[in-house]
Structure formats: C-alpha cells, structure tokens
Amino acid sequence: MARAGLTTERLTQAGAELADEVGFDQVTVSALARRFDVKVASLYSHLRNSQDLKTRIALLALEELADRAADALAGRAGKDALTAFANVYRDYAREHPGRYTAARLRLDPEAAAASAGVRHAQMTRAILRGYDLAEPDQTHAVRLLGSVFHGYVSLEMAGGFSHSAPDSEQSWSRTLDALDALLRNWPAP
C-alpha cells in the first residue's frame, strides 16, 4: 500500500526538486523512493516508470516556464518583450537547472501537443509580430531565438564564459541587442 499523502503531483514536484539538486539525468523512481523512504513498488501506483516521471517533470517545467514568460511579456512589445522573454529562460535555468534540462526533453507527439510547449511557441510568435516577419521567416526566427537562448544558457551553465572578460552578463546584453537588430533588419530570401 502506498504511503498516505503520496500523489502523482507530489511525486512530480519532488522529482523536479531532485532534478535541480542532482541533475535531471539522475532522476529515477528508485531515487525518488529513497527520498520518501518508501519501497520503489509503492510508487508504481502513481508512476509507470522513470520515463513517466521524467515526462511529468518536463511537463511541469514547461508549464512553470510558460507561466513566468506570460507574466513577463504582459504589456511588452519589441525589444522589451524579447529581452523579458529571454531573461525568463535564463533566470529559470539558473534557479532550476534540472527542471530547465527537463523542459528540453523530447516528448512524444501527443504529450508535446498537450503541453505548455505550445504556449512557448505562441508567445515567441507574438514577440515576432512586433518585428513584422511573415512565414516562413517567422519560423526561421523562432528557431533562431530558441537556439540562441538555449545555447547561451547551456554554455553559461557549463561554465563556458567564466574564464574570460567581459563577463557573461555584458555578453548576454549584447547578444539580445544583436538579436533585436537582426529581427528589425531580417534579410530578404
């Protein structure tokens, strides 16, 4: 019998906290069972397996990120919106490194379509409306922004910018300036 108080939501939240502490790759049902001092079998009434747990953590992280981004974007446009959106990703990665990694988990098509990932794409496209990009350039720009945000954050989190001047905060600011300039002057095909 499962320990009273254990729910799928509580286990997902605990798994997300564990991911932030030890890394998303280290999250398993066994590790979660140790955290609650229960037998692994008692968690299987709430979780199918470790992949199910990881998917749930990914969905939680996407939802948290989308909520933060929506709040940050409210009333903003143009470069102000671009900067606010980018900073949400960077700040979330710093605060929740395991969850940030989880948010990039490849989901099956059905889970992806039902996830907050759709909201992320919609918000990115809303930002790009301020730059007056038509398709397919808008899709190219969505991919560019995702690549720059995630690439920069990943390199920064790995310590890639910690051994040289200028500091990464200055480079981040200049990167966002450059993205804004590029989006305002998108090259013709």
C-alpha positions as CSV (number, residue, x, y, z in Angstrom):
1,M,0.0,0.0,0.0
2,A,1.3,3.4,-0.9
3,R,2.3,5.8,1.9
4,A,-0.5,8.2,2.7
5,G,0.0,11.6,1.2
6,L,1.9,10.4,-1.9
7,T,0.2,11.6,-5.0
8,T,1.4,11.8,-8.6
9,E,1.6,15.6,-8.3
10,R,3.6,15.4,-5.0
11,L,6.0,12.9,-6.6
12,T,6.4,15.0,-9.7
13,Q,7.2,18.1,-7.6
14,A,9.6,16.1,-5.5
15,G,11.2,14.7,-8.7
16,A,11.6,18.2,-10.1
17,E,13.3,19.3,-6.8
18,L,15.5,16.2,-7.1
19,A,16.4,17.1,-10.7
20,D,17.5,20.6,-9.5
21,E,19.7,19.0,-6.8
22,V,21.3,16.1,-8.6
23,G,20.7,16.7,-12.3
24,F,17.8,15.6,-14.5
25,D,19.7,12.5,-15.8
26,Q,20.0,11.2,-12.2
27,V,16.2,11.2,-11.5
28,T,14.7,7.7,-11.3
29,V,11.8,6.2,-9.5
30,S,14.3,4.5,-7.2
31,A,16.0,7.8,-6.3
32,L,12.5,9.2,-5.6
33,A,11.6,6.2,-3.4
34,R,14.8,6.8,-1.4
35,R,13.8,10.5,-0.9
36,F,10.4,9.4,0.6
37,D,11.9,6.4,2.4
38,V,9.5,4.0,0.7
39,K,9.8,1.0,-1.4
40,V,10.0,1.5,-5.1
41,A,7.0,-0.7,-5.7
42,S,4.8,1.7,-3.6
43,L,5.4,4.5,-6.2
44,Y,4.2,2.4,-9.1
45,S,0.6,3.1,-8.2
46,H,1.4,6.8,-9.1
47,L,4.1,6.5,-11.8
48,R,4.5,3.9,-14.6
49,N,8.3,4.1,-14.6
50,S,11.3,6.5,-14.6
51,Q,10.5,7.7,-18.1
52,D,6.9,8.6,-17.0
53,L,8.4,10.5,-14.0
54,K,10.8,12.4,-16.3
55,T,8.0,13.2,-18.7
56,R,5.9,14.6,-15.9
57,I,8.8,16.7,-14.7
58,A,9.3,18.0,-18.2
59,L,5.6,19.0,-18.5
60,L,5.8,20.7,-15.1
61,A,8.9,22.7,-16.1
62,L,7.3,23.7,-19.4
63,E,4.2,24.9,-17.5
64,E,6.3,26.8,-15.0
65,L,8.3,28.5,-17.7
66,A,5.2,29.4,-19.8
67,D,3.6,30.9,-16.7
68,R,6.7,33.0,-16.0
69,A,7.0,34.0,-19.6
70,A,3.4,35.1,-19.9
71,D,3.8,37.2,-16.8
72,A,7.0,38.8,-18.1
73,L,5.5,39.5,-21.5
74,A,2.3,41.2,-20.3
75,G,2.2,44.7,-21.8
76,R,5.6,44.5,-23.5
77,A,6.5,44.6,-27.2
78,G,9.5,44.7,-29.4
79,K,12.9,44.6,-27.8
80,D,11.4,44.9,-24.3
81,A,9.4,41.8,-24.9
82,L,12.3,39.9,-26.5
83,T,14.5,40.8,-23.5
84,A,11.9,39.9,-20.9
85,F,11.3,36.5,-22.7
86,A,15.0,35.7,-22.9
87,N,15.6,36.6,-19.3
88,V,12.8,34.3,-18.2
89,Y,14.6,31.3,-19.7
90,R,18.0,32.4,-18.4
91,D,16.7,33.0,-14.9
92,Y,14.7,29.8,-14.8
93,A,17.8,27.8,-15.8
94,R,19.8,29.4,-13.0
95,E,17.1,28.8,-10.4
96,H,16.1,25.3,-11.6
97,P,18.9,23.7,-13.6
98,G,17.4,20.2,-13.5
99,R,13.9,21.4,-14.5
100,Y,15.4,23.5,-17.3
101,T,17.1,20.4,-18.7
102,A,13.8,18.6,-18.3
103,A,12.0,21.3,-20.3
104,R,14.1,20.2,-23.3
105,L,13.1,16.5,-23.0
106,R,11.8,15.2,-26.3
107,L,8.1,14.4,-25.8
108,D,6.0,12.1,-27.8
109,P,3.8,14.0,-30.3
110,E,0.6,13.6,-28.2
111,A,2.3,14.9,-25.0
112,A,4.0,17.7,-26.8
113,A,0.8,18.9,-28.4
114,A,-1.0,18.9,-25.0
115,S,2.0,20.5,-23.2
116,A,2.8,24.2,-22.4
117,G,5.4,23.9,-25.2
118,V,2.6,25.1,-27.5
119,R,2.3,28.3,-25.3
120,H,6.0,28.9,-25.6
121,A,5.8,28.8,-29.4
122,Q,2.7,31.1,-29.4
123,M,4.5,33.6,-27.1
124,T,7.6,33.6,-29.3
125,R,5.4,34.2,-32.4
126,A,3.6,37.0,-30.5
127,I,7.0,38.7,-29.9
128,L,7.9,38.3,-33.5
129,R,4.7,40.0,-34.7
130,G,6.4,43.2,-33.4
131,Y,9.1,42.6,-36.0
132,D,6.7,42.1,-38.9
133,L,8.1,38.8,-40.1
134,A,6.0,36.7,-42.5
135,E,6.2,32.9,-42.9
136,P,8.5,31.1,-43.4
137,D,10.8,33.8,-41.9
138,Q,8.8,33.8,-38.7
139,T,9.5,30.1,-38.2
140,H,13.2,30.6,-39.0
141,A,13.3,33.4,-36.4
142,V,11.5,31.2,-33.8
143,R,14.2,28.5,-34.3
144,L,17.0,31.2,-34.2
145,L,15.7,32.6,-30.9
146,G,15.4,29.1,-29.3
147,S,18.9,28.2,-30.5
148,V,20.5,31.4,-29.1
149,F,18.6,31.3,-25.8
150,H,19.2,27.7,-25.1
151,G,22.7,27.6,-26.5
152,Y,23.8,30.6,-24.5
153,V,22.2,29.4,-21.3
154,S,23.7,25.9,-21.7
155,L,27.2,27.2,-22.3
156,E,26.9,29.7,-19.4
157,M,25.6,27.0,-17.0
158,A,28.5,24.7,-18.0
159,G,31.0,27.5,-17.0
160,G,31.9,28.2,-20.6
161,F,32.0,32.0,-20.1
162,S,33.5,32.1,-16.6
163,H,37.2,32.4,-17.5
164,S,37.4,35.4,-19.7
165,A,36.3,39.1,-19.9
166,P,33.9,40.7,-20.4
167,D,31.6,38.9,-18.0
168,S,28.7,36.9,-19.4
169,E,26.1,39.5,-18.3
170,Q,27.6,42.0,-20.7
171,S,27.7,39.4,-23.5
172,W,24.1,38.5,-22.8
173,S,23.0,42.1,-23.1
174,R,24.9,42.5,-26.4
175,T,23.5,39.2,-27.7
176,L,20.0,40.5,-27.1
177,D,20.9,43.8,-28.7
178,A,22.2,41.9,-31.7
179,L,19.1,39.7,-31.9
180,D,16.8,42.8,-31.8
181,A,18.9,44.4,-34.6
182,L,18.7,41.3,-36.7
183,L,15.0,40.9,-36.3
184,R,14.4,44.5,-37.2
185,N,16.6,44.0,-40.3
186,W,15.7,40.5,-41.3
187,P,17.5,39.6,-44.5
188,A,15.4,39.0,-47.7
189,P,15.4,35.5,-49.0
